[in-house]
Every structure is written in C-alpha cells, then in structure tokens.
C-alpha cells in the first residue's frame, strides 16, 4: 500500500476538519477514504462521517464521485501533473 495523496482541510470557523486519502493497493487498484470531523473548543475531535471507496484502475479513480469535492479536485490536479 502506497499513499499517493493526502489532504487535510479545516474550515474557517475551525470547527470542522475534512480529510481525503488516496492509496494505491498492491494489485494496482486504489482506495479512497474521506472523513469529516467535528472539532471542539477544547481540541477534541469526533469523526462524524467516513466513506471508503475502491477503484479498479486510474481511469475509474479519476471519474469517481469524490472528485466533485474541493479535495477531490485538488487530487485530480495533482494526479494529472504526476502522470
């Protein structure tokens, strides 16, 4: 497993954190994990949402539903530069 992209974003209010991780698996398929956390004033974080998706090829990965998000668009830009 090789992490090929990872991004963390905290909103301007500082009360939500969004993470996106794209991993290339041993069989050349890809795993995408999206998470959303609530951040409390005392620094605690509680995961509110997690979505895992698997894609069989890079072509499938680039048209996945996650690519419509802000972080997904960043991934597509970065992936295109490295290809």
N, C-alpha and C positions, 0 to 999 in steps of 0.2 A: 504494500500500500504506500502510495506516494501522494502527499498533499500538494496539489498543484495550484490551489488558490484558497486564500483565507482572508476574510474581511470582517471587521467589527465596526459598527456604527452606533453612536449614542445620539439620541435626538437632542434638540437644542434646550429643552426643558431639563434634560438629564435624568428623566425618569423611565426611559425605555432604552434597551440595548438590542441590537439586531446583529446576528452573526450568520455568515454563509461560509461553508467549507466545501470544496470540491476535491475529491480524492480519486486518483487513478488506481484501480484494483489490479491484482496480479494477472487477471485474464483480459486486461486492456479494456474493461468496462469502467464506468465511472459512477461514483456515489456522491450525491449532493445532500448536504444537511443544512437546513435553515432553522434557526432558533430565534425566539423573541423572549426577552426577559423584562420583568418589572424591576426597577431599581428604587430602593427606598432611601430616605434621607440619611439613615444610619449606615448606609453602604451595603446592606443586604441585597441580594439578587435572587429572584424567584423565576424559574423558567415557566413561561405561560404557554408556549407553543413550540412544537418541534415537528418538522416534516422531513422525512428521508425519501429520496428518490434514487433509482438506479437506472442508468442508461447504458445500452449495449455498445454504443460507438460514439465517437466525437461528433458525428453529424447529428445524431439524436440528442446529444447533450446541448448542442448549440441552438436547438429549437424547443428545448424543454420549457415548461410553464414558468420555472423560476427566473428565466431570462427576462421576464417582463418587470421584475422588481429593480430598484435602483442598484442594489448589489449585484444582481444578475447581469445587468447591462455593463457594469464595471468588469465583471468576469469575461463577458464576451469580447470586450475591447482588449483586455489583457491577453486572452487566449489567441485572438487574431494576430496580435503583434508577435507572438512566440511561434506561430506556425509558418 
